[in-house]
Amino acid sequence: MRPRVAVLFKMKSRPVEELKKYADVEFILYPSVGELKEIIGEFDGVIVSPLNPFPREVIERAERLKVISCHSAGYDHVDVDAATEKGIYVTKVSGVLSEAVAEFAVGLTIALLRKIAYTDKLIRSGKWESHAMIWSEFKEIETVYGKRVGILGMGAIGKAIARRMKAMGTEILYWSRSRKEDIEKEVGAVYRPLEDVLRESDIVILALPSTPETYHIINEERVKLLEGKYLVNIGRGTLVDEEAIVKAIEEGKLKGYATDVYEKEPVQEHELFEYEWETVLTPHHAGLSREAMEDMGFQAVKNLLAVLRGEIPGDLVNRDVVKIRPPEGVKML
């Protein structure tokens, strides 16, 4: 019997076609938790996005389920403990979004320093009255070239940012939980203590995950070290104390802030909206691109099929599940 697999969101077609070679696939788009409870018992595998909550109450109804494959690097939308207790394998994807997010981080940085978003809005509103007005009012715009860029977090995304920034003629400083000698050799990145990176950089880019240790890593005290500098956040909204950022911008101490992430999402109103010259704001879509989504889909499918073949994927989240339900106990292919 072929496995039955539910896909709970609009996944790219090519990975789906690959999955259909080995399983019967059913799309159930963005079901509520209540709806999912009613039907989850019919499936052997499921592929979920971050927009698909998968709590304990659903998992307890998943009598046939062997694998929850996350179409994301994060998996906080899945109750992993409940899945482990029930012998359900949980997988994630890794490394797929690094290039897309790094490219976006560089784009935010350029837009912030060169005021691209601001001037786009200006010209669309019909306020371009003369060349003299532009040349007289926008002389404070700066280049990224020649700047010292500090990167907090030197994982796959941080390294991809460093490569791009080095190619733009910048000097790279970084702080991470551990030294990354490979990127030091590759682009000449210099490891420095956290406060020194903030103090010595012209531009600071946040590329850290959200953990208890990184919560408000840019707090009111550390914002003071960013006076006269630019801050870019493509990590998580919880990395910064947004009240401290707004205060620093209002007082003219922080030159600019660009972010794709916020402490509370989605955002309809925010004090940052008032500072159009000093900010560039985007709606948490740094990783969204056709290429990245397709690559992510293939990896999610690969992880799901690996479990159903009785293999242990490299991106297995809940390693303890193997003790509860060995791989041969979930093998169907």
Secondary structure by P-SEA (a helix, b strand, c coil): cbbbbbbcccccaaaaaaaaacccccccccccaaaaaaccccccbbbbcccccccaaaaaacccccbbbbccccccccaaaaaaaabbbbbbccccaaaaaaaaaaaaaaaaaaaaaaaaaaaaacccccaaaaaaccccccccccbbbbbccccaaaaaaaaaaaaabbbbbbccccccaaaaaacbbbbbcaaaaaacccbbbbbccccccccccccaaaaaaaccbbbbbcccccccaaaaaaaaaaaccccccccccccccccccccccccccccccccccccccaaaaaaaaaaaaaaaaaaaacccccccccccccccccccccccc
